[in-house]
Amino acid sequence: MLTLPITIYTLAVLLSAFVLSIYLVPKVKHIVYVKQLMDEPNQRSSHTKSTPSLGGITFYIIFIFGLYFNDQFDEFNVSMSLLPGITLMFFLGLKDDLVGLSPRLKFIGQIIACAFVLFHYKFEIESFHGFFGIFNMPIWVSSPLALLIMLTIINAYNLVDGIDGLAASISTVTLASFAFLFFWIGHDFLALMAVTMIGALLGFLYFNLSVSKKIFMGDTGSLVLGFLIAAMSIRLLALDSGLDRLPFSPKYVPVLMGVIILIPLFDVIRVFTIRILQGKSPLSADRIHIHHIIIDRFKWSHRRTAFVISLLSFKITLCSLVLIWSGFEFSALVFFLIMIVVAMTVSLHIWRKGTS
């Protein structure tokens, strides 16, 4: 568990990142206004007027500062794998926000960025620790699987950025969950990087949820967040030390990773499946994401919708942790999560029919 010095350091990191975010976001917004790099509304947009974008630039800057100050905790030198990957994702997002980027080039760039992480030995998934009876995994199976997981998570968090506050708030819940787990097992570096980004997100939310000071993170921000969360997910699956500190069997780790990212993961799989079954491109424009359906059905504000979805993600994660901690049977936990997915699927189908 946390000791007093690391607790104080963690609070200092959180506060510093928050203050830096509050300082940087208006600077980025000023540049966006001067250079007229506004996000214009289109048929899929939830906003109706030109709004400053590129707020995600602050995430990358704060991430770099976080690497410098948290590097003392990086015992496995994973920062040298994270840095080139997240830098590539940052420039992919920046180009997409400024002049547009084809899905093909974006996908290729994501694969290259993921490769920087997956070539590090601490991100090699060697075992599922008994998850569904799977223990040792050959590298020719684990590497493609890890790449698929990372690409799915990156695009899930990229696509969840559809209304004010949602991507930032749900990413805050996700990163807080990872920070808790990494601190618990003694992997302080990734825990502190999660805390760093939480501070950045809290500062950004102050502006993103404002009426008069609004700014979007853009792909510049959502791709950076998605990549970092994807890397942390793979690191959790690839754990080879610290597992003995967990108060539950390691076989629950893959389930827990899925629970932490459940809402964005569920949304992207559901949306892609519907589009493919309808004979459309998975990247085609529509309003069938969770947040779109809720807004169209209940006429809720962006703030309320983002809060409810993020609260649901938090409750699912917390309930799953409590059940695992209390010794809930593995099969019963999986059944519980399947029921949640079924309930969400049915509810969204009914609500969507009600708006058509």
For each residue, the residues with C-beta under 8 A, 3 or more apart:
1: 183 184
2: 6 7 10 183
3: 6 7
4: 7 8
5: 8 9
6: 2 3 9 10 183 188
7: 2 3 4 10 11
8: 4 5 11 12
9: 5 6 12 13 192
10: 2 6 7 13 14 183 191 192 195
11: 7 8 14 15
12: 8 9 15 16
13: 9 10 16 17 66 69 70 192 195 196 199
14: 10 11 17 18 195 196 198 199
15: 11 12 18 19 199
16: 12 13 19 20 199
17: 13 14 20 21 62 65 66 195 196 197 198 199 200 203
18: 14 15 21 22 199 200 202 203
19: 15 16 22 23 203
20: 16 17 23 24 58 61 62 65 199 200 203
21: 17 18 24 25 58 62 199 200 201 202 203 204
22: 18 19 25 203 206
23: 19 20 26 27
24: 20 21 27 28 57 58 61 62 203
25: 21 22 28 29 55 58 203 204 206 207 215
26: 23 29 30 207 213
27: 23 24 30 31
28: 24 25 31 32 52 54 55 57 58 215
29: 25 26 32 33 52 55 207 213 215
30: 26 27 33 34
31: 27 28 34 35 37 54
32: 28 29 35 36 37 38 52 53 54 215
33: 29 30 36 38 52
34: 30 31
35: 31 32
36: 32 33
37: 31 32 52 53 54 97 98
38: 32 33 50 51 52 53
39: 45 47 50 51 52 53 97 216 218
40: 50
41: 45 47 48 49 50
42: 45 285
43: 285
44: 285 286 287
45: 39 41 42 48
46: 162 163 164 291 292 295 302
47: 39 41 51 164
48: 41 45
49: 41
50: 38 39 40 41
51: 38 39 47 214 215 216
52: 28 29 32 33 37 38 39 55 214 215 216
53: 32 37 38 39 97 215 216 217 218 220
54: 28 31 32 37 57 94 97 215 216 218 220
55: 25 28 29 52 58 204 207 208 215 216 217 218 220 221
56: 59 60 90 93 217 218 219 220 221 222 223 224 225
57: 24 28 54 60 61 94 220 221
58: 20 21 24 25 28 55 61 62 200 203 204 221
59: 56 62 63 197 200 201 204 217 220 221 224 225
60: 56 57 63 64 86 87 90 220 224
61: 20 24 57 58 64 65
62: 17 20 21 24 58 59 65 66 196 197 199 200
63: 59 60 66 67 86 193 196 197 200 224 228
64: 60 61 67 68 83
65: 17 20 61 62 68 69 196
66: 13 17 62 63 69 70 192 193 196 197
67: 63 64 70 71 79 82 83 193
68: 64 65 71
69: 13 65 66 72
70: 13 66 67 73 74 189 192 193 196
71: 67 68 74 79 189
72: 69
73: 70 188 189 192
74: 70 71 77 78 79 189
75: 189
76: 120 122 189
77: 74 80
78: 74 81 82 120 122 123 189 190 235
79: 67 71 74 82 83 189
80: 77 83 84 120
81: 78 84 85 116 117 119 120 123
82: 67 78 79 85 86 116 117 193 228 231
83: 64 67 79 80 86 87
84: 80 81 87 88 113 116
85: 81 82 88 89 113 114 115 116 117 227 231
86: 60 63 82 83 89 90 113 224 227 228
87: 60 83 84 90 91
88: 84 85 91 92 109 112 113 116
89: 85 86 92 93 109 110 113 154 223 224 226 227
90: 56 60 86 87 93 94 220 223 224
91: 87 88 94 95
92: 88 89 95 96 101 106 109 110 113 219 223
93: 56 89 90 96 97 218 219 220 221 222 223 224
94: 54 57 90 91 97 98 219 220
95: 91 92 98 99 100 101
96: 92 93 99 100 101 106 218 219 220 223
97: 37 39 53 54 93 94 218 219 220
98: 37 94 95
99: 95 96
100: 95 96
101: 92 95 96 105 106
102: 105 106
103: 106 107 283
104: 107 108
105: 101 102 108 109
106: 92 96 101 102 103 109 110
107: 103 104 110 111 151
108: 104 105 111 112
109: 88 89 92 105 106 112 113
110: 89 92 106 107 113 114 150 151 154 155 223 227
111: 107 108 114 115 147 151
112: 88 108 109 115 116
113: 84 85 86 88 89 92 109 110 116 117 227
114: 85 110 111 117 118 147 150 151 154 227 230
115: 85 111 112 118 119 147
116: 81 82 84 85 88 112 113 119 120
117: 81 82 85 113 114 120 123 150 231 234
118: 114 115 123 124 143 146 147 150 234
119: 81 115 116 123
120: 76 78 80 81 116 117 123 124
121: 124
122: 76 78 235 238 240
123: 78 81 117 118 119 120 146 231 234 235 238
124: 118 120 121 139 142 143 146 238
125: 128 137 142 145 146 234 237 238
126: 136 137 142 238 240
127: 134 135 136 137
128: 125 131 132 134 135 137 237 251 254
129: 135 243 249 250 251 253 254
130: 133 134 135 249 250 251
131: 128 134 251 252 253 254 255
132: 128
133: 130
134: 127 128 130 131 137
135: 127 128 129 130
136: 126 127
137: 125 126 127 128 134 141 142 145
138: 141 142
139: 124 142 143
140: 143 144
141: 137 138 144 145
142: 124 125 126 137 138 139 145 146
143: 118 124 139 140 146 147
144: 140 141 147 148
145: 125 137 141 142 148 149
146: 118 123 124 125 142 143 149 150 234 237 238
147: 111 114 115 118 143 144 150 151
148: 144 145 151 152
149: 145 146 152 153 230 233 234 237
150: 110 114 117 118 146 147 153 154 227 230 231 233 234
151: 107 110 111 114 147 148 154 155 230
152: 148 149 155 156 265 268 269
153: 149 150 156 157 226 229 230 233 261 264 265
154: 89 110 114 150 151 157 158 223 226 227 230
155: 110 151 152 158 159 226 268
156: 152 153 159 160 226 261 264 265 267 268
157: 153 154 160 161 167 171 222 225 226 229 264
158: 154 155 161 219 222 223 226
159: 155 156 162 264 267 268 271 289
160: 156 157 166 167 170 222 263 264 267 268 289 291
161: 157 158 166 167 216 217 219 221 222
162: 46 159 166 167 289 291 292
163: 46 166 291 292 295 302 305 306
164: 46 47 208 209 214 302 303 306
165: 168 169 205 208 209 302 303 306 307
166: 160 161 162 163 169 170 291 302 305 306 309 310
167: 157 160 161 162 170 171 217 221 222 225
168: 165 171 172 201 204 205 208 217
169: 165 166 172 173 201 205 306 307 309 310
170: 160 166 167 173 174 263 264 306 309 310 313
171: 157 167 168 174 175 197 201 225 229
172: 168 169 175 176 198 201 202 205 310
173: 169 170 176 177 310 313 314 317
174: 170 171 177 178 229 260 261 264 313
175: 171 172 178 179 194 195 197 198 201 228 229 232
176: 172 173 179 180 194 198
177: 173 174 180 181 260 317
178: 174 175 181 182 190 191 194 229 232 236 260
179: 175 176 182 183 191 192 194 195 198
180: 176 177 183 184 191
181: 177 178 184 185 191 236 256
182: 178 179 185 187 188 190 191 194 232 236
183: 1 2 6 10 179 180 186 187 188 191
184: 1 180 181 245 246
185: 181 182 239 241 242 243 245 246
186: 183 241 242 245
187: 182 183 190 191 235 242
188: 6 73 182 183 191 192
189: 70 71 73 74 75 76 78 79 192 193
190: 78 178 182 187 193 194 232 235
191: 10 178 179 180 181 182 183 187 188 194 195
192: 9 10 13 66 70 73 179 188 189 195 196
193: 63 66 67 70 82 189 190 196 197 228
194: 175 176 178 179 182 190 191 197 198 232
195: 10 13 14 17 175 179 191 192 198 199
196: 13 14 17 62 63 65 66 70 192 193 199 200
197: 17 59 62 63 66 171 175 193 194 200 201 225 228
198: 14 17 172 175 176 179 194 195 201 202
199: 13 14 15 16 17 18 20 21 62 195 196 202 203
200: 17 18 20 21 58 59 62 63 196 197 203 204
201: 21 59 168 169 171 172 175 197 198 204 205 225
202: 18 21 172 198 199 205 206
203: 17 18 19 20 21 22 24 25 58 199 200 206 207
204: 21 25 55 58 59 168 200 201 207 208 215 217 221
205: 165 168 169 172 201 202 208 209
206: 22 25 202 203 209 210 213
207: 25 26 29 55 203 204 210 213 214 215
208: 55 164 165 168 204 205 214 215 216 217
209: 164 165 205 206 214 302 303
210: 206 207 213 214
211: 214
212:
213: 26 29 206 207 210
214: 51 52 164 207 208 209 210 211
215: 25 28 29 32 51 52 53 54 55 204 207 208
216: 39 51 52 53 54 55 161 208
217: 53 55 56 59 161 167 168 204 208 220 221 222 225
218: 39 53 54 55 56 93 96 97 221 222
219: 56 92 93 94 96 97 158 161 222 223
220: 53 54 55 56 57 59 60 90 93 94 96 97 217 223 224
221: 55 56 57 58 59 93 161 167 204 217 218 224 225
222: 56 93 157 158 160 161 167 217 218 219 225 226
223: 56 89 90 92 93 96 110 154 158 219 220 226 227
224: 56 59 60 63 86 89 90 93 220 221 227 228
225: 56 59 157 167 171 197 201 217 221 222 228 229
226: 89 153 154 155 156 157 158 222 223 229 230
227: 85 86 89 110 113 114 150 154 223 224 230 231
228: 63 82 86 175 193 197 224 225 231 232
229: 153 157 171 174 175 178 225 226 232 233 261
230: 114 149 150 151 153 154 226 227 233 234
231: 82 85 117 123 150 227 228 234 235
232: 175 178 182 190 194 228 229 235 236
233: 149 150 153 229 230 236 237 257 260 261
234: 117 118 123 125 146 149 150 230 231 237 238
235: 78 122 123 187 190 231 232 238 239
236: 178 181 182 232 233 239 253 256 257
237: 125 128 146 149 233 234 253 254 257
238: 122 123 124 125 126 146 234 235
239: 185 235 236 242 243 250 253
240: 122 126 243
241: 185 186
242: 185 186 187 239 245 246
243: 129 185 239 240 246 250 253
244:
245: 184 185 186 242
246: 184 185 242 243 249 250 253
247: 325
248: 252 324 325 327
249: 129 130 246 252 330
250: 129 130 239 243 246 253
251: 128 129 130 131 254 330
252: 131 248 249 255 256 324 330 333
253: 129 131 236 237 239 243 246 250 256 257
254: 128 129 131 237 251 257 258
255: 131 252 258 259 320 324 330 333 334 337
256: 181 236 252 253 259 260 320 321 324
257: 233 236 237 253 254 260 261
258: 254 255 261 262 265 337
259: 255 256 262 316 317 320 337
260: 174 177 178 233 256 257 317
261: 153 156 174 229 233 257 258 264 265
262: 258 259 265 266 313 316 317 337 340 341
263: 160 170 266 267 290 309 312 313 316
264: 153 156 157 159 160 170 174 261 267 268
265: 152 153 156 258 261 262 268 269
266: 262 263 269 270 290 341 344
267: 156 159 160 263 264 270 271 289 290
268: 152 155 156 159 160 264 265 271 272
269: 152 265 266 272 273
270: 266 267 273 274 345 348
271: 159 267 268 274 275 282 288 289
272: 268 269 275 276 282
273: 269 270 276 277
274: 270 271 277 278 288
275: 271 272 278 280 281 282 284 286 288
276: 272 273 279 280 282
277: 273 274
278: 274 275
279: 276
280: 275 276 284 286
281: 275 284
282: 271 272 275 276
283: 103
284: 275 280 281
285: 42 43 44
286: 44 275 280
287: 44 292 293 296
288: 271 274 275 292 293 352
289: 159 160 162 267 271 292 293
290: 263 266 267 293 294 309 344 348
291: 46 160 162 163 166 294 295 305 306 309
292: 46 162 163 287 288 289 295 296
293: 287 288 289 290 296 297 348 351 352 355
294: 290 291 297 298 300 305 308 309 351
295: 46 163 291 292 298 299 300 302 305
296: 287 292 293 299 355
297: 293 294 351 352 354 355
298: 294 295 351
299: 295 296
300: 294 295 304 305 308
301: 304 305
302: 46 163 164 165 166 209 295 305 306
303: 164 165 209 306 307
304: 300 301 307 308
305: 163 166 291 294 295 300 301 302 308 309
306: 163 164 165 166 169 170 291 302 303 309 310
307: 165 169 303 304 310 311
308: 294 300 304 305 311 312
309: 166 169 170 263 290 291 294 305 306 312 313
310: 166 169 170 172 173 306 307 313 314
311: 307 308 314 315
312: 263 308 309 315 316
313: 170 173 174 262 263 309 310 316 317
314: 173 310 311 317 318
315: 311 312 318 319
316: 259 262 263 312 313 319 320 340
317: 173 177 259 260 262 313 314 320 321
318: 314 315 321 322
319: 315 316 322 323
320: 255 256 259 316 317 323 324 333 336 337
321: 256 317 318 324 325
322: 318 319 325 326
323: 319 320 326 328 333 336
324: 248 252 255 256 320 321 328 333
325: 247 248 321 322
326: 322 323
327: 248
328: 323 324 332 333 336
329: 332 333
330: 249 251 252 255 333 334
331: 334 335
332: 328 329 335 336
333: 252 255 320 323 324 328 329 330 336 337
334: 255 330 331 337 338
335: 331 332 338 339
336: 320 323 328 332 333 339 340
337: 255 258 259 262 320 333 334 340 341
338: 334 335 341 342
339: 335 336 342 343
340: 262 316 336 337 343 344
341: 262 266 337 338 344 345
342: 338 339 345 346
343: 339 340 346 347
344: 266 290 340 341 347 348
345: 270 341 342 348 349
346: 342 343 349 350
347: 343 344 350 351
348: 270 290 293 344 345 351 352
349: 345 346 352 353
350: 346 347 353 354
351: 293 294 297 298 347 348 354 355
352: 288 293 297 348 349 355 356
353: 349 350 356
354: 297 350 351
355: 293 296 297 351 352
356: 352 353
